Structures are given as structure tokens and as C-alpha cells.
């Protein structure tokens, strides 16, 4: 066998073994947690299309974005 084929086979074996180890230690997805937000200003307008206030945009992202 040539050296390049031996390197390729060794690399493939290393990749397969690292994938096996990663799958062995994989954790299932955890439950969703509550995200607590402390805004920098009072929220006065809820409609993000009516105003350009940053606090309204941050509220829209935190509430309506998944």
C-alpha cells in the first residue's frame, strides 16, 4: 500500500472513532428554561411598525421570535 492510502485510512479510522465517542456522550435536548430580561427603558409602544424605539424592537424579538 502507498503512504497516501495508509494516511487516508488512518484519518478515516480516526474520524470514525471520534464520531463514535461523540455519539456515546451525546445528551438529549434539555427542557426549555425561562429567560428573564431586564430592559433598559420603559416599554411605551408595543407596535414595532409604529415606532423606531430600540426597546420596542427588543421586546418584539424577545416575545415573538422563536
N, CA, C and O atoms as a Maestro MAE file, in Angstrom:
{
 s_m_m2io_version
 :::
 2.0.0
}

f_m_ct {
 s_m_title
 :::
 protein
 m_atom[264] {
  # First column is atom index #
  i_m_mmod_type
  r_m_x_coord
  r_m_y_coord
  r_m_z_coord
  i_m_residue_number
  s_m_chain_name
  s_m_pdb_residue_name
  s_m_pdb_atom_name
  i_m_atomic_number
  :::
  1 25 0.831 -1.184 0.000 1 A "UNK " " N  " 7
  2 3 0.000 0.000 0.000 1 A "UNK " " CA " 6
  3 2 0.875 1.247 0.000 1 A "UNK " " C  " 6
  4 15 1.968 1.251 0.567 1 A "UNK " " O  " 8
  5 25 0.391 2.295 -0.634 2 A "UNK " " N  " 7
  6 3 1.157 3.537 -0.646 2 A "UNK " " CA " 6
  7 2 0.913 4.314 0.646 2 A "UNK " " C  " 6
  8 15 -0.051 4.067 1.371 2 A "UNK " " O  " 8
  9 25 1.814 5.261 0.910 3 A "UNK " " N  " 7
  10 3 1.713 6.039 2.143 3 A "UNK " " CA " 6
  11 2 0.454 6.895 2.165 3 A "UNK " " C  " 6
  12 15 -0.138 7.088 3.226 3 A "UNK " " O  " 8
  13 25 0.035 7.409 1.017 4 A "UNK " " N  " 7
  14 3 -1.154 8.255 0.981 4 A "UNK " " CA " 6
  15 2 -2.409 7.451 1.321 4 A "UNK " " C  " 6
  16 15 -3.311 7.965 1.982 4 A "UNK " " O  " 8
  17 25 -2.472 6.199 0.876 5 A "UNK " " N  " 7
  18 3 -3.629 5.359 1.202 5 A "UNK " " CA " 6
  19 2 -3.644 4.997 2.678 5 A "UNK " " C  " 6
  20 15 -4.708 4.920 3.291 5 A "UNK " " O  " 8
  21 25 -2.476 4.777 3.246 6 A "UNK " " N  " 7
  22 3 -2.392 4.454 4.671 6 A "UNK " " CA " 6
  23 2 -2.815 5.666 5.494 6 A "UNK " " C  " 6
  24 15 -3.550 5.519 6.471 6 A "UNK " " O  " 8
  25 25 -2.362 6.867 5.115 7 A "UNK " " N  " 7
  26 3 -2.788 8.094 5.815 7 A "UNK " " CA " 6
  27 2 -4.292 8.297 5.694 7 A "UNK " " C  " 6
  28 15 -4.963 8.656 6.661 7 A "UNK " " O  " 8
  29 25 -4.810 8.063 4.496 8 A "UNK " " N  " 7
  30 3 -6.243 8.228 4.286 8 A "UNK " " CA " 6
  31 2 -7.022 7.252 5.152 8 A "UNK " " C  " 6
  32 15 -8.016 7.641 5.766 8 A "UNK " " O  " 8
  33 25 -6.602 6.001 5.219 9 A "UNK " " N  " 7
  34 3 -7.283 5.002 6.035 9 A "UNK " " CA " 6
  35 2 -7.165 5.336 7.519 9 A "UNK " " C  " 6
  36 15 -8.121 5.144 8.270 9 A "UNK " " O  " 8
  37 25 -6.010 5.830 7.950 10 A "UNK " " N  " 7
  38 3 -5.835 6.204 9.350 10 A "UNK " " CA " 6
  39 2 -6.710 7.404 9.695 10 A "UNK " " C  " 6
  40 15 -7.295 7.456 10.777 10 A "UNK " " O  " 8
  41 25 -6.799 8.352 8.796 11 A "UNK " " N  " 7
  42 3 -7.662 9.510 9.014 11 A "UNK " " CA " 6
  43 2 -9.123 9.124 9.091 11 A "UNK " " C  " 6
  44 15 -9.870 9.642 9.921 11 A "UNK " " O  " 8
  45 25 -9.526 8.215 8.226 12 A "UNK " " N  " 7
  46 3 -10.912 7.740 8.240 12 A "UNK " " CA " 6
  47 2 -11.210 6.974 9.525 12 A "UNK " " C  " 6
  48 15 -12.295 7.123 10.089 12 A "UNK " " O  " 8
  49 25 -10.287 6.173 9.991 13 A "UNK " " N  " 7
  50 3 -10.470 5.444 11.251 13 A "UNK " " CA " 6
  51 2 -10.543 6.409 12.427 13 A "UNK " " C  " 6
  52 15 -11.349 6.224 13.339 13 A "UNK " " O  " 8
  53 25 -9.698 7.440 12.406 14 A "UNK " " N  " 7
  54 3 -9.743 8.440 13.472 14 A "UNK " " CA " 6
  55 2 -11.053 9.202 13.480 14 A "UNK " " C  " 6
  56 15 -11.609 9.479 14.542 14 A "UNK " " O  " 8
  57 25 -11.544 9.539 12.308 15 A "UNK " " N  " 7
  58 3 -12.832 10.233 12.199 15 A "UNK " " CA " 6
  59 2 -13.961 9.352 12.713 15 A "UNK " " C  " 6
  60 15 -14.835 9.829 13.437 15 A "UNK " " O  " 8
  61 25 -13.956 8.089 12.353 16 A "UNK " " N  " 7
  62 3 -14.996 7.168 12.805 16 A "UNK " " CA " 6
  63 2 -14.951 6.978 14.314 16 A "UNK " " C  " 6
  64 15 -15.999 6.911 14.957 16 A "UNK " " O  " 8
  65 25 -13.770 6.890 14.882 17 A "UNK " " N  " 7
  66 3 -13.675 6.699 16.333 17 A "UNK " " CA " 6
  67 2 -14.103 7.961 17.079 17 A "UNK " " C  " 6
  68 15 -14.760 7.865 18.115 17 A "UNK " " O  " 8
  69 25 -13.742 9.140 16.572 18 A "UNK " " N  " 7
  70 3 -14.166 10.370 17.244 18 A "UNK " " CA " 6
  71 2 -15.672 10.562 17.133 18 A "UNK " " C  " 6
  72 15 -16.294 11.078 18.062 18 A "UNK " " O  " 8
  73 25 -16.263 10.161 16.030 19 A "UNK " " N  " 7
  74 3 -17.715 10.225 15.883 19 A "UNK " " CA " 6
  75 2 -18.394 9.259 16.846 19 A "UNK " " C  " 6
  76 15 -19.433 9.594 17.416 19 A "UNK " " O  " 8
  77 25 -17.840 8.086 17.036 20 A "UNK " " N  " 7
  78 3 -18.407 7.124 17.973 20 A "UNK " " CA " 6
  79 2 -18.353 7.635 19.404 20 A "UNK " " C  " 6
  80 15 -19.304 7.457 20.166 20 A "UNK " " O  " 8
  81 25 -17.253 8.265 19.771 21 A "UNK " " N  " 7
  82 3 -17.125 8.834 21.119 21 A "UNK " " CA " 6
  83 2 -18.112 9.977 21.305 21 A "UNK " " C  " 6
  84 15 -18.742 10.085 22.357 21 A "UNK " " O  " 8
  85 25 -18.254 10.831 20.296 22 A "UNK " " N  " 7
  86 3 -19.185 11.959 20.390 22 A "UNK " " CA " 6
  87 2 -20.621 11.462 20.536 22 A "UNK " " C  " 6
  88 15 -21.393 12.026 21.312 22 A "UNK " " O  " 8
  89 25 -20.978 10.437 19.815 23 A "UNK " " N  " 7
  90 3 -22.336 9.902 19.919 23 A "UNK " " CA " 6
  91 2 -22.569 9.197 21.255 23 A "UNK " " C  " 6
  92 15 -23.690 9.183 21.763 23 A "UNK " " O  " 8
  93 25 -21.523 8.618 21.817 24 A "UNK " " N  " 7
  94 3 -21.666 7.939 23.102 24 A "UNK " " CA " 6
  95 2 -21.940 8.924 24.229 24 A "UNK " " C  " 6
  96 15 -22.662 8.601 25.172 24 A "UNK " " O  " 8
  97 25 -21.370 10.124 24.139 25 A "UNK " " N  " 7
  98 3 -21.543 11.125 25.188 25 A "UNK " " CA " 6
  99 2 -22.609 12.164 24.865 25 A "UNK " " C  " 6
  100 15 -22.748 13.144 25.597 25 A "UNK " " O  " 8
  101 25 -23.351 11.976 23.804 26 A "UNK " " N  " 7
  102 3 -24.375 12.944 23.415 26 A "UNK " " CA " 6
  103 2 -25.496 12.967 24.447 26 A "UNK " " C  " 6
  104 15 -25.927 11.926 24.942 26 A "UNK " " O  " 8
  105 25 -25.954 14.165 24.759 27 A "UNK " " N  " 7
  106 3 -27.031 14.353 25.724 27 A "UNK " " CA " 6
  107 2 -28.317 14.698 24.967 27 A "UNK " " C  " 6
  108 15 -28.272 15.386 23.947 27 A "UNK " " O  " 8
  109 25 -29.448 14.225 25.461 28 A "UNK " " N  " 7
  110 3 -30.698 14.637 24.825 28 A "UNK " " CA " 6
  111 2 -30.959 16.119 25.073 28 A "UNK " " C  " 6
  112 15 -30.392 16.708 25.993 28 A "UNK " " O  " 8
  113 25 -31.805 16.710 24.265 29 A "UNK " " N  " 7
  114 3 -32.116 18.131 24.410 29 A "UNK " " CA " 6
  115 2 -32.751 18.389 25.768 29 A "UNK " " C  " 6
  116 15 -33.628 17.645 26.207 29 A "UNK " " O  " 8
  117 25 -32.306 19.442 26.424 30 A "UNK " " N  " 7
  118 3 -32.839 19.757 27.747 30 A "UNK " " CA " 6
  119 2 -34.143 20.530 27.608 30 A "UNK " " C  " 6
  120 15 -34.462 21.061 26.544 30 A "UNK " " O  " 8
  121 25 -34.881 20.577 28.697 31 A "UNK " " N  " 7
  122 3 -36.148 21.296 28.710 31 A "UNK " " CA " 6
  123 2 -35.903 22.786 28.549 31 A "UNK " " C  " 6
  124 15 -34.827 23.285 28.878 31 A "UNK " " O  " 8
  125 25 -36.896 23.489 28.047 32 A "UNK " " N  " 7
  126 3 -36.757 24.929 27.861 32 A "UNK " " CA " 6
  127 2 -36.720 25.623 29.206 32 A "UNK " " C  " 6
  128 15 -37.377 25.199 30.157 32 A "UNK " " O  " 8
  129 25 -35.949 26.689 29.278 33 A "UNK " " N  " 7
  130 3 -35.814 27.449 30.511 33 A "UNK " " CA " 6
  131 2 -36.430 28.830 30.323 33 A "UNK " " C  " 6
  132 15 -36.588 29.312 29.202 33 A "UNK " " O  " 8
  133 25 -36.766 29.442 31.429 34 A "UNK " " N  " 7
  134 3 -37.329 30.789 31.394 34 A "UNK " " CA " 6
  135 2 -36.197 31.785 31.247 34 A "UNK " " C  " 6
  136 15 -35.214 31.730 31.986 34 A "UNK " " O  " 8
  137 25 -36.333 32.688 30.302 35 A "UNK " " N  " 7
  138 3 -35.350 33.737 30.090 35 A "UNK " " CA " 6
  139 2 -35.882 35.011 30.722 35 A "UNK " " C  " 6
  140 15 -36.932 35.516 30.324 35 A "UNK " " O  " 8
  141 25 -35.166 35.528 31.697 36 A "UNK " " N  " 7
  142 3 -35.587 36.756 32.372 36 A "UNK " " CA " 6
  143 2 -34.811 37.922 31.775 36 A "UNK " " C  " 6
  144 15 -33.586 37.882 31.658 36 A "UNK " " O  " 8
  145 25 -35.549 38.956 31.404 37 A "UNK " " N  " 7
  146 3 -34.962 40.103 30.722 37 A "UNK " " CA " 6
  147 2 -35.166 41.351 31.567 37 A "UNK " " C  " 6
  148 15 -36.255 41.579 32.094 37 A "UNK " " O  " 8
  149 25 -34.120 42.157 31.696 38 A "UNK " " N  " 7
  150 3 -34.222 43.448 32.376 38 A "UNK " " CA " 6
  151 2 -34.021 44.516 31.306 38 A "UNK " " C  " 6
  152 15 -32.888 44.773 30.898 38 A "UNK " " O  " 8
  153 25 -35.107 45.141 30.845 39 A "UNK " " N  " 7
  154 3 -34.974 46.136 29.779 39 A "UNK " " CA " 6
  155 2 -34.313 47.419 30.273 39 A "UNK " " C  " 6
  156 15 -34.321 47.712 31.468 39 A "UNK " " O  " 8
  157 25 -33.754 48.164 29.358 40 A "UNK " " N  " 7
  158 3 -33.047 49.395 29.706 40 A "UNK " " CA " 6
  159 2 -33.969 50.608 29.792 40 A "UNK " " C  " 6
  160 15 -33.535 51.673 30.231 40 A "UNK " " O  " 8
  161 25 -35.229 50.474 29.383 41 A "UNK " " N  " 7
  162 3 -36.170 51.597 29.419 41 A "UNK " " CA " 6
  163 2 -37.584 51.047 29.555 41 A "UNK " " C  " 6
  164 15 -37.818 49.846 29.418 41 A "UNK " " O  " 8
  165 25 -38.523 51.956 29.828 42 A "UNK " " N  " 7
  166 3 -39.924 51.549 29.911 42 A "UNK " " CA " 6
  167 2 -40.470 51.306 28.504 42 A "UNK " " C  " 6
  168 15 -40.139 52.025 27.561 42 A "UNK " " O  " 8
  169 25 -41.313 50.280 28.384 43 A "UNK " " N  " 7
  170 3 -41.934 49.965 27.111 43 A "UNK " " CA " 6
  171 2 -43.225 50.764 27.000 43 A "UNK " " C  " 6
  172 15 -44.179 50.507 27.735 43 A "UNK " " O  " 8
  173 25 -43.265 51.731 26.088 44 A "UNK " " N  " 7
  174 3 -44.427 52.611 25.969 44 A "UNK " " CA " 6
  175 2 -45.284 52.276 24.762 44 A "UNK " " C  " 6
  176 15 -46.502 52.450 24.808 44 A "UNK " " O  " 8
  177 25 -44.677 51.799 23.683 45 A "UNK " " N  " 7
  178 3 -45.401 51.461 22.465 45 A "UNK " " CA " 6
  179 2 -45.103 50.005 22.130 45 A "UNK " " C  " 6
  180 15 -43.941 49.605 22.058 45 A "UNK " " O  " 8
  181 25 -46.160 49.207 21.923 46 A "UNK " " N  " 7
  182 3 -45.970 47.788 21.626 46 A "UNK " " CA " 6
  183 2 -45.831 47.505 20.131 46 A "UNK " " C  " 6
  184 15 -45.331 46.449 19.744 46 A "UNK " " O  " 8
  185 25 -46.263 48.425 19.306 47 A "UNK " " N  " 7
  186 3 -46.252 48.218 17.868 47 A "UNK " " CA " 6
  187 2 -44.903 48.611 17.282 47 A "UNK " " C  " 6
  188 15 -44.546 49.789 17.274 47 A "UNK " " O  " 8
  189 25 -44.169 47.647 16.803 48 A "UNK " " N  " 7
  190 3 -42.847 47.903 16.251 48 A "UNK " " CA " 6
  191 2 -42.871 48.594 14.910 48 A "UNK " " C  " 6
  192 15 -41.854 49.147 14.490 48 A "UNK " " O  " 8
  193 25 -44.007 48.582 14.217 49 A "UNK " " N  " 7
  194 3 -44.115 49.266 12.932 49 A "UNK " " CA " 6
  195 2 -44.465 50.739 13.118 49 A "UNK " " C  " 6
  196 15 -44.258 51.546 12.212 49 A "UNK " " O  " 8
  197 25 -44.984 51.084 14.262 50 A "UNK " " N  " 7
  198 3 -45.372 52.465 14.530 50 A "UNK " " CA " 6
  199 2 -44.196 53.299 15.028 50 A "UNK " " C  " 6
  200 15 -44.139 54.500 14.766 50 A "UNK " " O  " 8
  201 25 -43.279 52.695 15.725 51 A "UNK " " N  " 7
  202 3 -42.171 53.429 16.320 51 A "UNK " " CA " 6
  203 2 -40.838 52.802 15.946 51 A "UNK " " C  " 6
  204 15 -40.771 51.642 15.539 51 A "UNK " " O  " 8
  205 25 -39.787 53.581 16.090 52 A "UNK " " N  " 7
  206 3 -38.440 53.062 15.827 52 A "UNK " " CA " 6
  207 2 -37.642 52.919 17.114 52 A "UNK " " C  " 6
  208 15 -36.420 52.774 17.071 52 A "UNK " " O  " 8
  209 25 -38.321 52.959 18.260 53 A "UNK " " N  " 7
  210 3 -37.633 52.858 19.542 53 A "UNK " " CA " 6
  211 2 -36.963 51.483 19.672 53 A "UNK " " C  " 6
  212 15 -37.553 50.453 19.345 53 A "UNK " " O  " 8
  213 25 -35.746 51.495 20.145 54 A "UNK " " N  " 7
  214 3 -34.982 50.255 20.291 54 A "UNK " " CA " 6
  215 2 -35.641 49.312 21.286 54 A "UNK " " C  " 6
  216 15 -35.634 48.098 21.082 54 A "UNK " " O  " 8
  217 25 -36.209 49.850 22.355 55 A "UNK " " N  " 7
  218 3 -36.824 48.996 23.367 55 A "UNK " " CA " 6
  219 2 -38.013 48.221 22.787 55 A "UNK " " C  " 6
  220 15 -38.254 47.077 23.172 55 A "UNK " " O  " 8
  221 25 -38.753 48.843 21.863 56 A "UNK " " N  " 7
  222 3 -39.879 48.159 21.226 56 A "UNK " " CA " 6
  223 2 -39.374 47.030 20.333 56 A "UNK " " C  " 6
  224 15 -39.952 45.943 20.317 56 A "UNK " " O  " 8
  225 25 -38.313 47.281 19.600 57 A "UNK " " N  " 7
  226 3 -37.731 46.234 18.757 57 A "UNK " " CA " 6
  227 2 -37.192 45.072 19.582 57 A "UNK " " C  " 6
  228 15 -37.348 43.911 19.204 57 A "UNK " " O  " 8
  229 25 -36.556 45.387 20.709 58 A "UNK " " N  " 7
  230 3 -36.047 44.322 21.582 58 A "UNK " " CA " 6
  231 2 -37.197 43.513 22.169 58 A "UNK " " C  " 6
  232 15 -37.095 42.294 22.312 58 A "UNK " " O  " 8
  233 25 -38.292 44.191 22.509 59 A "UNK " " N  " 7
  234 3 -39.471 43.490 23.028 59 A "UNK " " CA " 6
  235 2 -40.043 42.560 21.958 59 A "UNK " " C  " 6
  236 15 -40.387 41.415 22.252 59 A "UNK " " O  " 8
  237 25 -40.145 43.037 20.738 60 A "UNK " " N  " 7
  238 3 -40.686 42.205 19.655 60 A "UNK " " CA " 6
  239 2 -39.825 40.964 19.443 60 A "UNK " " C  " 6
  240 15 -40.351 39.867 19.255 60 A "UNK " " O  " 8
  241 25 -38.507 41.132 19.473 61 A "UNK " " N  " 7
  242 3 -37.615 39.994 19.253 61 A "UNK " " CA " 6
  243 2 -37.730 38.983 20.388 61 A "UNK " " C  " 6
  244 15 -37.775 37.776 20.151 61 A "UNK " " O  " 8
  245 25 -37.778 39.484 21.633 62 A "UNK " " N  " 7
  246 3 -37.800 38.554 22.766 62 A "UNK " " CA " 6
  247 2 -39.133 37.848 22.933 62 A "UNK " " C  " 6
  248 15 -39.179 36.735 23.456 62 A "UNK " " O  " 8
  249 25 -40.217 38.473 22.501 63 A "UNK " " N  " 7
  250 3 -41.540 37.864 22.682 63 A "UNK " " CA " 6
  251 2 -41.953 37.038 21.474 63 A "UNK " " C  " 6
  252 15 -42.422 35.909 21.622 63 A "UNK " " O  " 8
  253 25 -41.780 37.595 20.276 64 A "UNK " " N  " 7
  254 3 -42.349 36.964 19.090 64 A "UNK " " CA " 6
  255 2 -41.375 36.101 18.307 64 A "UNK " " C  " 6
  256 15 -41.804 35.338 17.441 64 A "UNK " " O  " 8
  257 25 -40.103 36.193 18.576 65 A "UNK " " N  " 7
  258 3 -39.124 35.384 17.857 65 A "UNK " " CA " 6
  259 2 -38.949 34.056 18.574 65 A "UNK " " C  " 6
  260 15 -38.884 34.015 19.802 65 A "UNK " " O  " 8
  261 25 -38.872 32.989 17.827 66 A "UNK " " N  " 7
  262 3 -38.714 31.671 18.456 66 A "UNK " " CA " 6
  263 2 -37.292 31.263 18.447 66 A "UNK " " C  " 6
  264 15 -36.957 30.182 18.932 66 A "UNK " " O  " 8
  :::
 }
 m_bond[263] {
  # First column is bond index #
  i_m_from
  i_m_to
  i_m_order
  :::
  1 1 2 1
  2 2 3 1
  3 3 4 2
  4 3 5 1
  5 5 6 1
  6 6 7 1
  7 7 8 2
  8 7 9 1
  9 9 10 1
  10 10 11 1
  11 11 12 2
  12 11 13 1
  13 13 14 1
  14 14 15 1
  15 15 16 2
  16 15 17 1
  17 17 18 1
  18 18 19 1
  19 19 20 2
  20 19 21 1
  21 21 22 1
  22 22 23 1
  23 23 24 2
  24 23 25 1
  25 25 26 1
  26 26 27 1
  27 27 28 2
  28 27 29 1
  29 29 30 1
  30 30 31 1
  31 31 32 2
  32 31 33 1
  33 33 34 1
  34 34 35 1
  35 35 36 2
  36 35 37 1
  37 37 38 1
  38 38 39 1
  39 39 40 2
  40 39 41 1
  41 41 42 1
  42 42 43 1
  43 43 44 2
  44 43 45 1
  45 45 46 1
  46 46 47 1
  47 47 48 2
  48 47 49 1
  49 49 50 1
  50 50 51 1
  51 51 52 2
  52 51 53 1
  53 53 54 1
  54 54 55 1
  55 55 56 2
  56 55 57 1
  57 57 58 1
  58 58 59 1
  59 59 60 2
  60 59 61 1
  61 61 62 1
  62 62 63 1
  63 63 64 2
  64 63 65 1
  65 65 66 1
  66 66 67 1
  67 67 68 2
  68 67 69 1
  69 69 70 1
  70 70 71 1
  71 71 72 2
  72 71 73 1
  73 73 74 1
  74 74 75 1
  75 75 76 2
  76 75 77 1
  77 77 78 1
  78 78 79 1
  79 79 80 2
  80 79 81 1
  81 81 82 1
  82 82 83 1
  83 83 84 2
  84 83 85 1
  85 85 86 1
  86 86 87 1
  87 87 88 2
  88 87 89 1
  89 89 90 1
  90 90 91 1
  91 91 92 2
  92 91 93 1
  93 93 94 1
  94 94 95 1
  95 95 96 2
  96 95 97 1
  97 97 98 1
  98 98 99 1
  99 99 100 2
  100 99 101 1
  101 101 102 1
  102 102 103 1
  103 103 104 2
  104 103 105 1
  105 105 106 1
  106 106 107 1
  107 107 108 2
  108 107 109 1
  109 109 110 1
  110 110 111 1
  111 111 112 2
  112 111 113 1
  113 113 114 1
  114 114 115 1
  115 115 116 2
  116 115 117 1
  117 117 118 1
  118 118 119 1
  119 119 120 2
  120 119 121 1
  121 121 122 1
  122 122 123 1
  123 123 124 2
  124 123 125 1
  125 125 126 1
  126 126 127 1
  127 127 128 2
  128 127 129 1
  129 129 130 1
  130 130 131 1
  131 131 132 2
  132 131 133 1
  133 133 134 1
  134 134 135 1
  135 135 136 2
  136 135 137 1
  137 137 138 1
  138 138 139 1
  139 139 140 2
  140 139 141 1
  141 141 142 1
  142 142 143 1
  143 143 144 2
  144 143 145 1
  145 145 146 1
  146 146 147 1
  147 147 148 2
  148 147 149 1
  149 149 150 1
  150 150 151 1
  151 151 152 2
  152 151 153 1
  153 153 154 1
  154 154 155 1
  155 155 156 2
  156 155 157 1
  157 157 158 1
  158 158 159 1
  159 159 160 2
  160 159 161 1
  161 161 162 1
  162 162 163 1
  163 163 164 2
  164 163 165 1
  165 165 166 1
  166 166 167 1
  167 167 168 2
  168 167 169 1
  169 169 170 1
  170 170 171 1
  171 171 172 2
  172 171 173 1
  173 173 174 1
  174 174 175 1
  175 175 176 2
  176 175 177 1
  177 177 178 1
  178 178 179 1
  179 179 180 2
  180 179 181 1
  181 181 182 1
  182 182 183 1
  183 183 184 2
  184 183 185 1
  185 185 186 1
  186 186 187 1
  187 187 188 2
  188 187 189 1
  189 189 190 1
  190 190 191 1
  191 191 192 2
  192 191 193 1
  193 193 194 1
  194 194 195 1
  195 195 196 2
  196 195 197 1
  197 197 198 1
  198 198 199 1
  199 199 200 2
  200 199 201 1
  201 201 202 1
  202 202 203 1
  203 203 204 2
  204 203 205 1
  205 205 206 1
  206 206 207 1
  207 207 208 2
  208 207 209 1
  209 209 210 1
  210 210 211 1
  211 211 212 2
  212 211 213 1
  213 213 214 1
  214 214 215 1
  215 215 216 2
  216 215 217 1
  217 217 218 1
  218 218 219 1
  219 219 220 2
  220 219 221 1
  221 221 222 1
  222 222 223 1
  223 223 224 2
  224 223 225 1
  225 225 226 1
  226 226 227 1
  227 227 228 2
  228 227 229 1
  229 229 230 1
  230 230 231 1
  231 231 232 2
  232 231 233 1
  233 233 234 1
  234 234 235 1
  235 235 236 2
  236 235 237 1
  237 237 238 1
  238 238 239 1
  239 239 240 2
  240 239 241 1
  241 241 242 1
  242 242 243 1
  243 243 244 2
  244 243 245 1
  245 245 246 1
  246 246 247 1
  247 247 248 2
  248 247 249 1
  249 249 250 1
  250 250 251 1
  251 251 252 2
  252 251 253 1
  253 253 254 1
  254 254 255 1
  255 255 256 2
  256 255 257 1
  257 257 258 1
  258 258 259 1
  259 259 260 2
  260 259 261 1
  261 261 262 1
  262 262 263 1
  263 263 264 2
  :::
 }
}
